[in-house]
Amino acid sequence: MATIPSEQQERVVGAADGPWLVLAPPGAGKTDVLTRRIIRLLEDTPDEHFRILAVTFTVKAAESMRQRIESRVGAQWRRVVARNWHAFCLDVLRHYGEAIGFPPEPVIVESDDDRLKTLVLGLEDDALRVTDEERWGPFLRECLARISREKRVLRQPDAVPDVRPPGMPIGLRQAYEAYERAMRRHGTFDFDDLPLLTYRLFVERPRLARHYRTLFKYILVDEAQDTSRAQYELLKVLCGSEHRNVMMVADRNQSIHAFAGASTRHLDEFRKDFGAAEIPLSGTFRCAESIVAVANALLRSEPALARDAPEVESETGAAGCVRAWSFADETAEARAVVDEITRLLASGLEPAWLAPGEQAALAPEDVAVLVRNRFVADTLRAELDARRIRYADAGGPRGVFESRGFRFLFYGLRALQAPSDAIGREHLLAQYEGGLDPDLLRGDDLAAVLQRLASDRAVGPVAAELIRSREGILDPDAALRRLADAVPRPEKEEDRETVEKDHELLLGKWQAFRHEEGNGGPTLGGFLARLALAGRSHVEGPGVRVLTVHAAKGLEFRAVFLLGMNEGGFPDYRATGAEQRLEEVRNAYVAVTRASRVLWLSRPRTRRLRSGALKEQRPSSFLGRMGLPVADR
């Protein structure tokens, strides 16, 4: 095997069978260690037919793990199922979920706006008109957030109290029931359905749970601090009382997804329920010494967090660079940040910041601008646009594809898959700029929609191919290539590059999906569902990364710019409770440890309100906690 960087890591790689809890700080190489452990298990027992389940935090991390394992063990990689929780659940449900009403080719609703539209459709069935966004929007969005929380603790509508807020026409239970009814009527499911329904399937079909228990001799869970109640209970029912070859890797201080049901309590429960022993990792192979120093200072400022882990030690041999600045306003901050990004991309990193022999040059993808809340980056994005500096954002309303043509293709395939999906139909028509008869939105005849579009220059070639594909796609590989090739190439060079990028992205992801499915027979419906999972945290293509802290989770960059370091911005003004304040410290800890060599924190001294007035801003308490002097510019 390849040389293991530390004795601590070697202990994880070589650990015996049984339950283990590995506690690892940022940059400790935990994903690398899990990959090495999987390779060791495969190489030590090449003739056995058991499989290994590796659960990662993101789809991208799972893809990277599979590629590394395949490059090392060849065809033996097929003994490894590397997924995030939602993708694993999707696989189980596609193969066995019909017993509880889950189709083999599901449509996954990937955006909150689509979930809101679904809830509105369900309430309309109850003769409730709640389409006034200004009046009902906040209440309905809060209902959706509550529905998600209920699903993440495995609670069905009939177990939810129907509390009706004052002045509201419905309570939570009625909203939940209406939402579920509309989802099923339109043949759709949301992300929270996947763990809930898989848990239900295993409970109602214990023989199926035993089948998976026998199939997977080893289970490994990365980023386990972000496991929700539904996911942890799913792990327990999957393992039953006898399966104990489970390794969970976690960092309590990187638990920043409480809003999605994550809790570090599940780590304590794992130790108790499984009798797990601990293996600590303390070194970071990512963050330079100066970055580790501010990260440790941040944790020391909160005794409750400092108790959870020893201080991190840098194993990089690099000094790094940390600076903090303040600017007159958000415009000055954005200009200065873009100036520094431009300088770093042109000149590279200073030798004094690097380890001996380390490369100084930076690619745009090595640089990230991070913000606590998405709107904080609006001025920065405008500055990047003005200077024609390419950047990549995460997620957002567009999902996986940037070009209108490929979004039309995606929703066209989704419409073929689920003709009753009215919201998917609406997305399909939204890609057409010519204006359509509203009756086409309400009608059931997809052929009429596609025929109407077939003569349009912008989307017509794709519509024509979709018409030819309506009777069933016998060869998904050839059909996808025809459809991708049919997307028109715009005359404007920049738009044409976006289409070409989406073309490469679609076919690349299809080939990866096809390779992964192997003899299982990759289907178009399964591929579309997997694309929906990928689109949730999608960031692809060239350019500087502009991300929220949550979107940057699990990523690392050589240079990080952390904007908006003011009280009420970061920490967020909504963090009023003790646990919320602790989570804000964890958010800051995650943010600074995304940087490997350069960390630049900045704040505007004033912020312009919607009224146009300027409001003075107080510096973030985190700057003081990290012991950083802030220079005014």
Secondary structure, DSSP 8 states (H G I E B T S, - for coil): ----S-HHHHHHHT--SS-EEEE--TTS-HHHHHHHHHHHHHHHSTT---EEEEEESSHHHHHHHHHHHHHHHGGGGGGEEEEEHHHHHHHHHHHHGGGGT--SS-EEE--HHHHHHHHHHHHHHTT-----HHHHHHHHHHHHHHHHHHHHTT--GGGS-----TT-S--HHHHHHHHHHHHHHTTEEETTHHHHHHHHHHHH-HHHHHHHHHHEEEEEESSGGG-BHHHHHHHHHHHTTT---EEEEE-GGG---GGGTB-THHHHHHHHHH--EEEE--EESSS-HHHHHHHHHHHHT-HHHHTTS---EE-S----EEEEEEESSHHHHHHHHHHHHHHHHHH---GGGS-TT------GGGEEEEESSGGGGHHHHHHHHHTT--EEE-S-TTTT--SHHHHHHHHHHHHHH-TT-HHHHHHHHHT-TT---THHHH-S-HHHHHHHHTT-TTTHHHHHHHHHTTT--S-HHHHHHHHHHHS---SSHHHHHHHHHHHHHHHHHHHHHHHHHGGG---HHHHHHHHHHHHTT---SSSEEEEETTTTTT--EEEEEE---BTBTTTBTT--SHHHHHHHHHHHHHHHTTEEEEEEEEEESEEE-TTS-EEE--B-HHHHHTT---EE-
